[in-house]
Amino acid sequence: MKWFQSMLKSRVESMIKNILLLHVNTTYPFR
């Protein structure tokens, strides 16, 4: 079950990164 935990962790981390990037893009648009 360890691989499942690591997979879940990496998935959650990537999700958080995507959300943060989206938030930054909407707040400070790169233009």
mmCIF entry with sequence, helices, sheets and N, C-alpha, C, O atoms, coordinates in Angstrom:
data_MODEL
# 
_entry.id   MODEL 
# 
_entity.id                         1 
_entity.type                       polymer 
_entity.pdbx_number_of_molecules   1 
# 
_entity_poly.entity_id                      1 
_entity_poly.type                           'polypeptide(L)' 
_entity_poly.nstd_linkage                   no 
_entity_poly.nstd_monomer                   no 
_entity_poly.pdbx_seq_one_letter_code       MKWFQSMLKSRVESMIKNILLLHVNTTYPFR 
_entity_poly.pdbx_seq_one_letter_code_can   MKWFQSMLKSRVESMIKNILLLHVNTTYPFR 
_entity_poly.pdbx_strand_id                 A 
# 
loop_
_entity_poly_seq.entity_id 
_entity_poly_seq.num 
_entity_poly_seq.mon_id 
_entity_poly_seq.hetero 
1 1  MET n 
1 2  LYS n 
1 3  TRP n 
1 4  PHE n 
1 5  GLN n 
1 6  SER n 
1 7  MET n 
1 8  LEU n 
1 9  LYS n 
1 10 SER n 
1 11 ARG n 
1 12 VAL n 
1 13 GLU n 
1 14 SER n 
1 15 MET n 
1 16 ILE n 
1 17 LYS n 
1 18 ASN n 
1 19 ILE n 
1 20 LEU n 
1 21 LEU n 
1 22 LEU n 
1 23 HIS n 
1 24 VAL n 
1 25 ASN n 
1 26 THR n 
1 27 THR n 
1 28 TYR n 
1 29 PRO n 
1 30 PHE n 
1 31 ARG n 
# 
_struct_asym.id          A 
_struct_asym.entity_id   1 
# 
_struct_conf.conf_type_id            HELX_P 
_struct_conf.id                      HELX_P1 
_struct_conf.pdbx_PDB_helix_id       AA1 
_struct_conf.beg_label_comp_id       LYS 
_struct_conf.beg_label_asym_id       A 
_struct_conf.beg_label_seq_id        2 
_struct_conf.pdbx_beg_PDB_ins_code   ? 
_struct_conf.end_label_comp_id       THR 
_struct_conf.end_label_asym_id       A 
_struct_conf.end_label_seq_id        27 
_struct_conf.pdbx_end_PDB_ins_code   ? 
_struct_conf.beg_auth_comp_id        LYS 
_struct_conf.beg_auth_asym_id        A 
_struct_conf.beg_auth_seq_id         2 
_struct_conf.end_auth_comp_id        THR 
_struct_conf.end_auth_asym_id        A 
_struct_conf.end_auth_seq_id         27 
_struct_conf.pdbx_PDB_helix_class    1 
_struct_conf.details                 ? 
_struct_conf.pdbx_PDB_helix_length   26 
# 
_struct_conf_type.id          HELX_P 
_struct_conf_type.criteria    ? 
_struct_conf_type.reference   ? 
# 
loop_
_atom_site.group_PDB 
_atom_site.id 
_atom_site.type_symbol 
_atom_site.label_atom_id 
_atom_site.label_alt_id 
_atom_site.label_comp_id 
_atom_site.label_asym_id 
_atom_site.label_entity_id 
_atom_site.label_seq_id 
_atom_site.pdbx_PDB_ins_code 
_atom_site.Cartn_x 
_atom_site.Cartn_y 
_atom_site.Cartn_z 
_atom_site.occupancy 
_atom_site.B_iso_or_equiv 
_atom_site.pdbx_formal_charge 
_atom_site.auth_seq_id 
_atom_site.auth_comp_id 
_atom_site.auth_asym_id 
_atom_site.auth_atom_id 
_atom_site.pdbx_PDB_model_num 
ATOM 1   N N  . MET A 1 1  ? 0.825  -1.215 0.000   1.00 0.00 ? 1  MET A N  1 
ATOM 2   C CA . MET A 1 1  ? 0.000  0.000  0.000   1.00 0.00 ? 1  MET A CA 1 
ATOM 3   C C  . MET A 1 1  ? 0.856  1.259  0.000   1.00 0.00 ? 1  MET A C  1 
ATOM 4   O O  . MET A 1 1  ? 0.332  2.371  -0.075  1.00 0.00 ? 1  MET A O  1 
ATOM 5   N N  . LYS A 1 2  ? 2.161  1.087  0.084   1.00 0.00 ? 2  LYS A N  1 
ATOM 6   C CA . LYS A 1 2  ? 3.025  2.269  0.140   1.00 0.00 ? 2  LYS A CA 1 
ATOM 7   C C  . LYS A 1 2  ? 3.033  3.004  -1.203  1.00 0.00 ? 2  LYS A C  1 
ATOM 8   O O  . LYS A 1 2  ? 3.016  4.234  -1.255  1.00 0.00 ? 2  LYS A O  1 
ATOM 9   N N  . TRP A 1 3  ? 3.058  2.229  -2.278  1.00 0.00 ? 3  TRP A N  1 
ATOM 10  C CA . TRP A 1 3  ? 3.062  2.873  -3.596  1.00 0.00 ? 3  TRP A CA 1 
ATOM 11  C C  . TRP A 1 3  ? 1.796  3.686  -3.794  1.00 0.00 ? 3  TRP A C  1 
ATOM 12  O O  . TRP A 1 3  ? 1.819  4.743  -4.425  1.00 0.00 ? 3  TRP A O  1 
ATOM 13  N N  . PHE A 1 4  ? 0.687  3.187  -3.252  1.00 0.00 ? 4  PHE A N  1 
ATOM 14  C CA . PHE A 1 4  ? -0.581 3.918  -3.390  1.00 0.00 ? 4  PHE A CA 1 
ATOM 15  C C  . PHE A 1 4  ? -0.497 5.260  -2.670  1.00 0.00 ? 4  PHE A C  1 
ATOM 16  O O  . PHE A 1 4  ? -0.955 6.277  -3.188  1.00 0.00 ? 4  PHE A O  1 
ATOM 17  N N  . GLN A 1 5  ? 0.089  5.259  -1.475  1.00 0.00 ? 5  GLN A N  1 
ATOM 18  C CA . GLN A 1 5  ? 0.233  6.509  -0.711  1.00 0.00 ? 5  GLN A CA 1 
ATOM 19  C C  . GLN A 1 5  ? 1.098  7.509  -1.468  1.00 0.00 ? 5  GLN A C  1 
ATOM 20  O O  . GLN A 1 5  ? 0.763  8.691  -1.557  1.00 0.00 ? 5  GLN A O  1 
ATOM 21  N N  . SER A 1 6  ? 2.205  7.031  -2.009  1.00 0.00 ? 6  SER A N  1 
ATOM 22  C CA . SER A 1 6  ? 3.094  7.938  -2.736  1.00 0.00 ? 6  SER A CA 1 
ATOM 23  C C  . SER A 1 6  ? 2.400  8.470  -3.993  1.00 0.00 ? 6  SER A C  1 
ATOM 24  O O  . SER A 1 6  ? 2.539  9.645  -4.333  1.00 0.00 ? 6  SER A O  1 
ATOM 25  N N  . MET A 1 7  ? 1.654  7.599  -4.679  1.00 0.00 ? 7  MET A N  1 
ATOM 26  C CA . MET A 1 7  ? 0.921  8.031  -5.859  1.00 0.00 ? 7  MET A CA 1 
ATOM 27  C C  . MET A 1 7  ? -0.089 9.106  -5.477  1.00 0.00 ? 7  MET A C  1 
ATOM 28  O O  . MET A 1 7  ? -0.183 10.142 -6.135  1.00 0.00 ? 7  MET A O  1 
ATOM 29  N N  . LEU A 1 8  ? -0.836 8.857  -4.418  1.00 0.00 ? 8  LEU A N  1 
ATOM 30  C CA . LEU A 1 8  ? -1.837 9.817  -3.959  1.00 0.00 ? 8  LEU A CA 1 
ATOM 31  C C  . LEU A 1 8  ? -1.170 11.140 -3.598  1.00 0.00 ? 8  LEU A C  1 
ATOM 32  O O  . LEU A 1 8  ? -1.672 12.215 -3.929  1.00 0.00 ? 8  LEU A O  1 
ATOM 33  N N  . LYS A 1 9  ? -0.043 11.046 -2.923  1.00 0.00 ? 9  LYS A N  1 
ATOM 34  C CA . LYS A 1 9  ? 0.660  12.260 -2.497  1.00 0.00 ? 9  LYS A CA 1 
ATOM 35  C C  . LYS A 1 9  ? 1.112  13.079 -3.707  1.00 0.00 ? 9  LYS A C  1 
ATOM 36  O O  . LYS A 1 9  ? 0.920  14.294 -3.745  1.00 0.00 ? 9  LYS A O  1 
ATOM 37  N N  . SER A 1 10 ? 1.704  12.416 -4.682  1.00 0.00 ? 10 SER A N  1 
ATOM 38  C CA . SER A 1 10 ? 2.170  13.137 -5.864  1.00 0.00 ? 10 SER A CA 1 
ATOM 39  C C  . SER A 1 10 ? 0.988  13.744 -6.618  1.00 0.00 ? 10 SER A C  1 
ATOM 40  O O  . SER A 1 10 ? 1.078  14.857 -7.136  1.00 0.00 ? 10 SER A O  1 
ATOM 41  N N  . ARG A 1 11 ? -0.119 13.003 -6.674  1.00 0.00 ? 11 ARG A N  1 
ATOM 42  C CA . ARG A 1 11 ? -1.304 13.514 -7.365  1.00 0.00 ? 11 ARG A CA 1 
ATOM 43  C C  . ARG A 1 11 ? -1.833 14.761 -6.669  1.00 0.00 ? 11 ARG A C  1 
ATOM 44  O O  . ARG A 1 11 ? -2.163 15.755 -7.315  1.00 0.00 ? 11 ARG A O  1 
ATOM 45  N N  . VAL A 1 12 ? -1.908 14.695 -5.341  1.00 0.00 ? 12 VAL A N  1 
ATOM 46  C CA . VAL A 1 12 ? -2.400 15.842 -4.571  1.00 0.00 ? 12 VAL A CA 1 
ATOM 47  C C  . VAL A 1 12 ? -1.458 17.033 -4.748  1.00 0.00 ? 12 VAL A C  1 
ATOM 48  O O  . VAL A 1 12 ? -1.911 18.169 -4.885  1.00 0.00 ? 12 VAL A O  1 
ATOM 49  N N  . GLU A 1 13 ? -0.161 16.775 -4.743  1.00 0.00 ? 13 GLU A N  1 
ATOM 50  C CA . GLU A 1 13 ? 0.802  17.868 -4.901  1.00 0.00 ? 13 GLU A CA 1 
ATOM 51  C C  . GLU A 1 13 ? 0.654  18.528 -6.268  1.00 0.00 ? 13 GLU A C  1 
ATOM 52  O O  . GLU A 1 13 ? 0.677  19.754 -6.373  1.00 0.00 ? 13 GLU A O  1 
ATOM 53  N N  . SER A 1 14 ? 0.504  17.726 -7.306  1.00 0.00 ? 14 SER A N  1 
ATOM 54  C CA . SER A 1 14 ? 0.339  18.300 -8.641  1.00 0.00 ? 14 SER A CA 1 
ATOM 55  C C  . SER A 1 14 ? -0.970 19.082 -8.730  1.00 0.00 ? 14 SER A C  1 
ATOM 56  O O  . SER A 1 14 ? -1.032 20.132 -9.369  1.00 0.00 ? 14 SER A O  1 
ATOM 57  N N  . MET A 1 15 ? -2.021 18.561 -8.081  1.00 0.00 ? 15 MET A N  1 
ATOM 58  C CA . MET A 1 15 ? -3.305 19.258 -8.068  1.00 0.00 ? 15 MET A CA 1 
ATOM 59  C C  . MET A 1 15 ? -3.147 20.629 -7.405  1.00 0.00 ? 15 MET A C  1 
ATOM 60  O O  . MET A 1 15 ? -3.633 21.638 -7.917  1.00 0.00 ? 15 MET A O  1 
ATOM 61  N N  . ILE A 1 16 ? -2.471 20.649 -6.273  1.00 0.00 ? 16 ILE A N  1 
ATOM 62  C CA . ILE A 1 16 ? -2.269 21.910 -5.544  1.00 0.00 ? 16 ILE A CA 1 
ATOM 63  C C  . ILE A 1 16 ? -1.451 22.879 -6.398  1.00 0.00 ? 16 ILE A C  1 
ATOM 64  O O  . ILE A 1 16 ? -1.738 24.076 -6.438  1.00 0.00 ? 16 ILE A O  1 
ATOM 65  N N  . LYS A 1 17 ? -0.444 22.361 -7.068  1.00 0.00 ? 17 LYS A N  1 
ATOM 66  C CA . LYS A 1 17 ? 0.374  23.223 -7.930  1.00 0.00 ? 17 LYS A CA 1 
ATOM 67  C C  . LYS A 1 17 ? -0.482 23.818 -9.043  1.00 0.00 ? 17 LYS A C  1 
ATOM 68  O O  . LYS A 1 17 ? -0.382 25.008 -9.341  1.00 0.00 ? 17 LYS A O  1 
ATOM 69  N N  . ASN A 1 18 ? -1.319 22.990 -9.651  1.00 0.00 ? 18 ASN A N  1 
ATOM 70  C CA . ASN A 1 18 ? -2.181 23.484 -10.726 1.00 0.00 ? 18 ASN A CA 1 
ATOM 71  C C  . ASN A 1 18 ? -3.121 24.565 -10.217 1.00 0.00 ? 18 ASN A C  1 
ATOM 72  O O  . ASN A 1 18 ? -3.309 25.589 -10.873 1.00 0.00 ? 18 ASN A O  1 
ATOM 73  N N  . ILE A 1 19 ? -3.711 24.339 -9.050  1.00 0.00 ? 19 ILE A N  1 
ATOM 74  C CA . ILE A 1 19 ? -4.640 25.320 -8.480  1.00 0.00 ? 19 ILE A CA 1 
ATOM 75  C C  . ILE A 1 19 ? -3.903 26.619 -8.177  1.00 0.00 ? 19 ILE A C  1 
ATOM 76  O O  . ILE A 1 19 ? -4.412 27.707 -8.448  1.00 0.00 ? 19 ILE A O  1 
ATOM 77  N N  . LEU A 1 20 ? -2.708 26.500 -7.616  1.00 0.00 ? 20 LEU A N  1 
ATOM 78  C CA . LEU A 1 20 ? -1.931 27.702 -7.296  1.00 0.00 ? 20 LEU A CA 1 
ATOM 79  C C  . LEU A 1 20 ? -1.582 28.464 -8.571  1.00 0.00 ? 20 LEU A C  1 
ATOM 80  O O  . LEU A 1 20 ? -1.679 29.691 -8.616  1.00 0.00 ? 20 LEU A O  1 
ATOM 81  N N  . LEU A 1 21 ? -1.177 27.736 -9.599  1.00 0.00 ? 21 LEU A N  1 
ATOM 82  C CA . LEU A 1 21 ? -0.832 28.391 -10.854 1.00 0.00 ? 21 LEU A CA 1 
ATOM 83  C C  . LEU A 1 21 ? -2.047 29.082 -11.451 1.00 0.00 ? 21 LEU A C  1 
ATOM 84  O O  . LEU A 1 21 ? -1.952 30.204 -11.949 1.00 0.00 ? 21 LEU A O  1 
ATOM 85  N N  . LEU A 1 22 ? -3.178 28.415 -11.401 1.00 0.00 ? 22 LEU A N  1 
ATOM 86  C CA . LEU A 1 22 ? -4.408 29.023 -11.902 1.00 0.00 ? 22 LEU A CA 1 
ATOM 87  C C  . LEU A 1 22 ? -4.715 30.299 -11.137 1.00 0.00 ? 22 LEU A C  1 
ATOM 88  O O  . LEU A 1 22 ? -5.041 31.324 -11.736 1.00 0.00 ? 22 LEU A O  1 
ATOM 89  N N  . HIS A 1 23 ? -4.612 30.238 -9.832  1.00 0.00 ? 23 HIS A N  1 
ATOM 90  C CA . HIS A 1 23 ? -4.908 31.399 -8.995  1.00 0.00 ? 23 HIS A CA 1 
ATOM 91  C C  . HIS A 1 23 ? -3.970 32.551 -9.330  1.00 0.00 ? 23 HIS A C  1 
ATOM 92  O O  . HIS A 1 23 ? -4.404 33.695 -9.469  1.00 0.00 ? 23 HIS A O  1 
ATOM 93  N N  . VAL A 1 24 ? -2.687 32.246 -9.458  1.00 0.00 ? 24 VAL A N  1 
ATOM 94  C CA . VAL A 1 24 ? -1.713 33.292 -9.783  1.00 0.00 ? 24 VAL A CA 1 
ATOM 95  C C  . VAL A 1 24 ? -2.004 33.866 -11.164 1.00 0.00 ? 24 VAL A C  1 
ATOM 96  O O  . VAL A 1 24 ? -1.904 35.076 -11.369 1.00 0.00 ? 24 VAL A O  1 
ATOM 97  N N  . ASN A 1 25 ? -2.362 33.011 -12.104 1.00 0.00 ? 25 ASN A N  1 
ATOM 98  C CA . ASN A 1 25 ? -2.643 33.482 -13.463 1.00 0.00 ? 25 ASN A CA 1 
ATOM 99  C C  . ASN A 1 25 ? -3.863 34.388 -13.492 1.00 0.00 ? 25 ASN A C  1 
ATOM 100 O O  . ASN A 1 25 ? -3.892 35.372 -14.231 1.00 0.00 ? 25 ASN A O  1 
ATOM 101 N N  . THR A 1 26 ? -4.871 34.059 -12.688 1.00 0.00 ? 26 THR A N  1 
ATOM 102 C CA . THR A 1 26 ? -6.081 34.885 -12.700 1.00 0.00 ? 26 THR A CA 1 
ATOM 103 C C  . THR A 1 26 ? -5.855 36.179 -11.928 1.00 0.00 ? 26 THR A C  1 
ATOM 104 O O  . THR A 1 26 ? -6.442 37.213 -12.246 1.00 0.00 ? 26 THR A O  1 
ATOM 105 N N  . THR A 1 27 ? -5.002 36.112 -10.913 1.00 0.00 ? 27 THR A N  1 
ATOM 106 C CA . THR A 1 27 ? -4.758 37.316 -10.113 1.00 0.00 ? 27 THR A CA 1 
ATOM 107 C C  . THR A 1 27 ? -3.778 38.244 -10.813 1.00 0.00 ? 27 THR A C  1 
ATOM 108 O O  . THR A 1 27 ? -4.031 39.442 -10.942 1.00 0.00 ? 27 THR A O  1 
ATOM 109 N N  . TYR A 1 28 ? -2.648 37.683 -11.269 1.00 0.00 ? 28 TYR A N  1 
ATOM 110 C CA . TYR A 1 28 ? -1.654 38.489 -11.971 1.00 0.00 ? 28 TYR A CA 1 
ATOM 111 C C  . TYR A 1 28 ? -1.469 37.914 -13.371 1.00 0.00 ? 28 TYR A C  1 
ATOM 112 O O  . TYR A 1 28 ? -0.570 37.102 -13.590 1.00 0.00 ? 28 TYR A O  1 
ATOM 113 N N  . PRO A 1 29 ? -2.298 38.319 -14.309 1.00 0.00 ? 29 PRO A N  1 
ATOM 114 C CA . PRO A 1 29 ? -2.152 37.774 -15.672 1.00 0.00 ? 29 PRO A CA 1 
ATOM 115 C C  . PRO A 1 29 ? -0.820 38.197 -16.292 1.00 0.00 ? 29 PRO A C  1 
ATOM 116 O O  . PRO A 1 29 ? -0.406 39.351 -16.189 1.00 0.00 ? 29 PRO A O  1 
ATOM 117 N N  . PHE A 1 30 ? -0.166 37.236 -16.934 1.00 0.00 ? 30 PHE A N  1 
ATOM 118 C CA . PHE A 1 30 ? 1.141  37.516 -17.537 1.00 0.00 ? 30 PHE A CA 1 
ATOM 119 C C  . PHE A 1 30 ? 0.938  38.187 -18.888 1.00 0.00 ? 30 PHE A C  1 
ATOM 120 O O  . PHE A 1 30 ? 0.803  37.529 -19.919 1.00 0.00 ? 30 PHE A O  1 
ATOM 121 N N  . ARG A 1 31 ? 0.923  39.509 -18.851 1.00 0.00 ? 31 ARG A N  1 
ATOM 122 C CA . ARG A 1 31 ? 0.735  40.231 -20.107 1.00 0.00 ? 31 ARG A CA 1 
ATOM 123 C C  . ARG A 1 31 ? 1.639  41.445 -20.154 1.00 0.00 ? 31 ARG A C  1 
ATOM 124 O O  . ARG A 1 31 ? 1.627  42.185 -21.137 1.00 0.00 ? 31 ARG A O  1 
# 
